[in-house]
Amino acid sequence: MTYTLVGADGRSYASPMPGTLGGHRRARLYGRLDCPSALRAIARGGYIQHRVFFADAGDAVAAGYRPCAVCLPDAYQAWRLNTGKEDPNDRVRPRIERGKVIGPVSEGAVTVPEVEAGTAIDPVSEGGVTASELETVIELLGPRAGSIVIGHGRDAAPVAEAFAGAWRGTVLAVVSWPDRAASWLRQARRFTAETPDAWVVAGAPLGWARMGERLRLSTDWDPRRTVGFASTMGAVALAAPGTLEGMRGSDRSGNVWQVGRNIIYREIS
C-alpha cells in the first residue's frame, strides 16, 4: 500500500509510510491528524478536497505551510517569531474589551483607543460596528469555532475587516455580494465552497435576505451555524419564511438575537 504525501518542494509523491501530519492546501497550514478543528471540517466533507499529508513538520514548513494555531499553538508561535511573518488567515488578535474598539493598523501594530461603549468602528456609517456588537458576535461563536467563512454586503466591508482583525481562529474565505443582482448563485457557491465551523455575516438587509434565500435553495448552508451583525437583522422580514431560522447575532448594543420559527428575532440575553 502506498500513500500520497507532499514533499519539501511542494510536490506530491508516493510513500510506503503514511503521513504524520495533515494539512489544508488552500489555507497553507498543517497540524496534527487529530486536530479538533480539522476533524469537525472533515466530518462535514468540505475539507477533504483540499486535504494533504506530510511526513514531518520539516517538509510542511519547507513547502510553504505554517503550523495550525489551534492544535500546534507552540509551534505556531515559534514559527511567527522565527520568520517574522503574520499569517493573514490566523493572526494573534488583541483581546476586545467593552468600551474599546479596534483602531487603525499601521506598521503591523494594532492600536485600541479608549472610547465610550457603543461608538462605531471606523467608519461611522451603516457599515460601521460597535465594540459591544463585535464582542458579542465573537462570544456567540465560542471556543469551538476554529475556522470560519466571512460574508458581507459590498457596503459592509468595514465590519468584515473589523471582525477579521479581532478573530483568533482561521478565516477560510471572505465573500462579498451585491444588494441587487440577477442571481446570487455564484456568491452562494463561493460562500459554501469551504466547510467552516461557522459563518459570520454582515450587510444590508435586502442583500442578505436574497443571499440567504439562494443559500437555502442551492447549497447545504446551515443558518444555525451562522452569526450575524446588527445590519443583518432586518433581513428576517424580507426573506422567504424559514430562510434564516436558527440564525443568531448581536444588535448594536451587544444584545443577542435569534431568528425563531415565526421569522421573528428575539433577544435572548
N, C-alpha and C positions, 0 to 999 in steps of 0.2 A: 504494500500500500504506500502511496506517495501523497505528500501534502504540498499545497501551493503556498509559498512564503514570499515576502518582499525582502529583497536584499538591501545592502547598504547603498547600492546605486539606484534604488527606487524601482527596480525591475523585478518581475515575478520569476520564480524559479521553483523547480520540483525538488522536494526534500524527503528523505526517508523518515525524518522525525517531525512531529507536529510542532507548531509554534508555541512559544511560552507566553507570548503577549498578543493581544488583539489590537486592532486599530480601525479608524474611520478615515477612508481615503479623502473625502471631501473636506472634513474638518481638520485633517492633518494632525491627528492626535493618536496616541497609543495608550494602553492601560492594561490592567490585569484581566485575565479571562473571566474572573468573577466580579468585575466592576458592576455595582448595582445599577448605575445609570445605563450602561450598555446592555445589561440583561433585560431591563424594562423595555428598551427600544427594540431589542431583538425579538422579544415576546410578541410585539405588535407587528413585526415583519418588515417595516420600512428600512431598518438599519442594515439589513443583510446585504443588500445590493452594493453597499459601499464598505463592506467588512473586509479587512486584510489581516494578515498574521505575520509575526516576526519571530526569528529565532531568539533574539535577545534585544535588550534596550539599545545596545550599541548600533545595531543595524537600523532600528527605528529612527534614532536621532540622526544618523548619517543620511538617511533617506529623506530627511526634512520634516519628520514628525516630532511633536513635543509631548511630554508626559501629561496624562489626564490629571486635572486639578481635583477631581472627585476621589479617585481610587489611589492616586500616587501623589498626594499633596507635597511630601518632602522632595521627591524628585522634581516636581513642577517648580517649587521654589528655588531649588538648586539650578534648574535649567534657566530660570529667569535671571538669577544672579550671575551665572557663568556666561550667558550670552548677551545680557543687557537688553534682551528683547521683551516685548509686551505683546502677547497674542491678542488680536482684536476680538476673538470669539470668547475668550475666557480670562479676562483681566481680573486682577485682585482689586476689588472695589472698596471704596471707603464706606464706612457704616453710615447709614442715613438716620438722622435723628429728627424728631418732630421739631418744627421751628427752624429747620435749616434746609437749604436747597443746594443742589449740585451747581457749582459755579463754572466759569469758563475753563476749558482745558488749554493750557499754554505750556509749551516746552515739556510736555509729558506729565505735568503736575495737575492735580485736580484740587481746586480750592472750594471750600464750603463756607461761604459767608453767612453770618448770622442774620436772619430776617424773621419777621413775625410768621407764625404758622398761618397757612392759607395764602401766602404770597406765591404767585405763579412763577414757575421756572421759565427762563428766557425762551421765547418772547412772551409778553403778557398779551395773550390773544386767545382765540378759540383753540389754537394749537398748543397752548401752554398747559402746565400741570402743576398742581400744588405739591408741596413736600409731604403733607399728610396723605394725599392721594397716592403718591408714589410709594410711600412706606406701606400703606395698606395693601396695594397690589403685590408687593414683594412678600408680605406676610401671608397673603392668600395662596401664593404659590407653594410656600412651605419648603422645608429642607429636602423633601424627596424629589423636587423638580430640578434635576441636574441639567437637563437640556431643554431648550425652548425654541420656538419659532416666533418671531415678532412680526405682526402685521399692522399696517396703518394706512389711513387715507392720505392723499397727497398733502393736505394741509396740516396733518398731524405728525409730520416728520420730527419736529422738536420734542414731542412726547416720546417717540420711539428712541431718539437719541439720549434723552434724559434717563429713560429706563435702562438702556444698554450700558450707560455709564455707572449705574448703581447695581446691576445684576452680577452675582458672583458665579453663576453657572456658565454653561456653554450655550451660545447662540448659534443654532444650526443654519438659520437663514433669516433674512429680513425682506419682507414682501410688501409692496405698496399697491394700492388700487385707486382708480378714479371714482369720484362720486357718481358719475354718469357714464354709461358705456353700453354698447350693443349687447355685450356679454362679458361676464366676469370669469369665464371658464378658464382662461389662461392663468389668471392670477390665483384662482382657486386650486388649480393643479400644482402651481409652484408652492402655495401655502401648505399643501399636504404632501409634497414630494418626500420630505423627511418624516421621521416618526419621533417627534419630541415627547417629553413628559407632559408638556403643556404648551398652549398657545397664549400669547398676550396680544391684545388688540387695542387700537386707538383710532379714532376717526369720526368724521361727521356721521350722524345717524342714518341718512339715506344711503350713503355708500356702504356702510357696514351692514345695513339691512339687506341690500341687494347681494352683497358678497356672501352674507350668511345663507341666503336662500340658495345661491349657486353651490355653496359648500355642502349643504344638506342634500341637494338633488344629485350632485355629481361626484362626491368624494365620501370617504369614511370619517370625515371630521366629526369630532365629538364636542358639542358646546359645554358639556360638563367638565371638560378639561381645558376650558378657555376662561381667561380672566381679562376683564376689560376696564378701561379708564372711564371717567365720568362722561367723556364725549360720546361714548357708545350707548349710553343709557336710553336715549330717545329712539334707538333702532327697534326697541321692543314693540312700539306702536306702529311701526312702518313695515315690519317683516311679516310674512305669512304666519298664521298660527302654528305654534310649536317649533318654529325655526330655531329660536335661541333658548329654548327651555333647558334649564340647568346651568346656564352661564352665570358667573358671578363677577363682581367688580367693586370698584370704590367710587363714591361721589367725591366732589372737590374738598369736602371737609374730612375725608378719611372714613366715612361710614360705609359699611359693607352692604351691598345689594345683591339680590339673586333673582333670576327670572323664574317665575313659578308656572304652574300648569295653566293658568288663565292668562298667560302672557302679561303678567303684572310683576314689576320688580318690587321688592320689599326690602327694607333694612333688616338685617339680622344681627346687628351689633350695636 
